[in-house]
Amino acid sequence: MIRVVLVDDQALFRAGIRMLVASQPDLDVVGEAGDGREALGVIAETRPDVVLMDIRMPVMDGLAATAELLTQPDAPKVVMLTTFDLDEAAARAIRQGASGFLLKDADPEFLLAAIRTVHAGSSVIAASATRDLFAHVFGGRGAEAPRPVPPSYADLTEREREIFALAARGLSNAEIAAREFLSEATVKTHISRILTKLALRDRVQLVVFAFEHGLGSL
C-alpha cells in the first residue's frame, strides 16, 4: 500500500484527488493539508510514502515546505503540483530534491501512474516534460552557465557513463535494459552505483545533475 498525503489550498481540488486516489486498491490517502506549514505537521504524524504538494499556497508555500521537509531523514517522495508546464518554481523545487512535477489538469490515469512511478523509483515522471523544463531553465535567456563537472563523474566506468546518459534522458530501467541488452536487475545495480558515486538522491536528481553540468544533451 502506497501512503499518500495531499497538500493544496483548494479544498475542492483536494476532494477530487482524494476520491481518485482512494479508489485504487494499492493507494491510501492518509492525510491532507491546506498550506505548507500544516502539511509539515500532517506529514510528521502520518509518515506517507508520497506527497502531492501544491507550489502556490498561503502561510507557507510548497517550495518552502518541500525545502524544509527534505532536510529530514527518511523524507517522503514529493511531487509538485503546478498549473504551468514550464514553471521555474517547479524546477527550483526539483533542484531542492522534489521527485518531479505534475500539471493540475493532468489526466487522472497519468496522476495515478506518477504516484506509482515515484514510489517505485525506476523512472522519471513525464521524462520528456522534465527534460523540457530543464532545457527551458538552463537554455533560456539569462540561463546559468554550466557548472564544472565534478571529479566524482570521472569515477564512473565507461558502462556507467553510457547508462548515466540514458537515465539523464529519462529512460526507465526497462528501456535502458532493452537498449543495452542487459537485465533490469543489472541496470538497477548500475543506477544505484551511479547515484552513490555522484551523491545523488534519485533519478530526477541525476537529470538535474546532467543539465547543471552541461551533460543534458547526452
N, C-alpha and C positions, 0 to 999 in steps of 0.2 A: 504494500500500500504506500503510495506517494503522498506525503502530507504537504498541503498547500496553504499558504496564507495570502489573502488578497488585501492590497493596500491602495485605496483610491478615495478621493474626497467626494465622489458622486455615488450616493447610496444606491441609486437605480442601476448604475453600471455594475457595482459590486454584486447586486442581487442577481443580475443576469449571468454574470460569470460564475457565481456560486452555484446556480441551478445547472449550468452546463457542466462544470467540473464534477459536481456531486452526482451527476447522472452516470459517471464512469465507475466501473467496479474496482479499478485499480487506483483511483484518486480520491482523496478525502480532504475537504476544506476544514481545517482545524482552527481557523481564526480569521478575522478581518479587522481593518483599521481605516480611519478616515484621514489620517495625516501621518507624517513620518515619525513624530515623537510617540504617538500612540502605538505605531507599528513596532517600535523597538521593544516596548513592554509586552505586546502580544507575542512577538517572536520569541522573547526570552521565556515566556510561560509555555508556549506550545511546541517549540523546537521543531519547526517544519523542515522539510527537505528542499522545498522550492518556494520562493516569494515572488509574487507578481506585484511590482512596485511602480505606481504612477510617478512620473517625473515632477509634475507641477501640482503642488498641494499647499494649503495654508499651514501655519505653525512651523513645520519643518518639511522642506520639500524632499523629493525622492533621492536627489543627489546627496544631500547631507545625511539622510538616513542610511543610504547604502554605504557611504564612506565610513560612517560610524559602525555599522553592522559588520562590515568586512574586516574590521580590525580585531574582531573577536575570534577566539579559537573555534573550530568546527562550525563556522558560519554557514548558513544555507546558501544554495544557489539563488541568485537574484536575477530576474528578468525584468527589464524596464519596459513600461507601457508608455507609448507616445502617440501623438496624432500626426507626427511628421516623419516621413521616410528618410530624410537626411537631417535628422535632428542632432546638432552638435552637442546638445546636453546629453543625449543618449551615448554619443561617442565618449564623452568625458566619464560617464558612469562606467562604461565598459573598460576604459583605461584604468579606472579605480579598482576593477575586479568583478563587475557585474558579468553575468554569463550570456548576455545577449539582449536584444530588444524586440518588441512586438508592436505592430500598429494596433491601435484600439479597434479599428474596423476590420481586423484580420478575420478570415474565415474561421468559424468555430472549430472545425476539424484541425485546422492549422495550429490554433492555440493549444488544443489538447496534445497534438503531436509535439509542440515546442516544449511543453512541460515534461513530457517523457524523454525528449531528446536531451534536455538539460540534466535531468536526473541520471540518465544513462552515461552522459559524458563522452559518447563515442563520436559525436559530430557537432557541428556548429549550427545554431538555429539560423535558418534562412541565409545560408552561406553567401549567396550572391548579393543579397541585400547588405549583409555585414561588410563585405568587401567594397561594395559601392559606397557605403557610409564612410569607411576609412579612406577610400580613394578621394572622396569629396573633401574630407577634413585635411588630409595630408597633401592633396594635389591642387587644392583651390588657391585663389589669390590670398596672399599673406600666410600661406602654409608654412609650417615649421620645416626647417632644413632637417634632413635625416640625421639621426644621431650616429656617432661612430659605432660600428659593430663591436660588441664587447668580446674580450678574449674567450669567453665561455663558448661562443659559437664555433671557434676553431677546435674545440674538444669533440665536436660531433664527427662521427665517422662518415665516410662517403655515402653509405647506405642511409644513415640517419639524416644527412642533408637532403637526400632525394625524398625521403618521407616527410621531412620538415617542409619542403617546397610544396608537396601535395596537400599536406594538412593546412598550410598557410592559405591555400586556395579554397579551404573549407570542405575538402573531401572527407567523407566518413571513413571509418576503419574498413568497411566492406568495399568501398570504392577504391581505396588505396590498395587493398589486398588484391583486387581484380587487376589493377594496372600493373602491380609489381610481381604478380604471380606468387603471392605469399598467403599464408593463412591469416585470418583475422586475429588470432591469438598472437602471432608473431608481430603483426602491425601494432597491436595494443602494447606489446612489450617495448617496441621501438619508441612509440609515442611517450610511454612512461619514462623511458630513459632520456628522451629529448627534453621533456618538461623538467625533469630533475636537473639535468646539466645546465639548462638555461634559467633555472629557478623560477619557473612559470607555474601559475595556479592551475590553469586548464587550457583547453584547446583554443578558446576565444582569446586568451592572453597570448597564445602563440601567433594568432593572426595579427594582434596589436603589435607584438614584437617585430614581426616581419615588416609592417608598414613603418614603424618608428625608426627602423634601422635601414630603410631603403631596400628591403628584401621583398616588398609587396608585389613585385612584378614577376617573381619566380614562377 
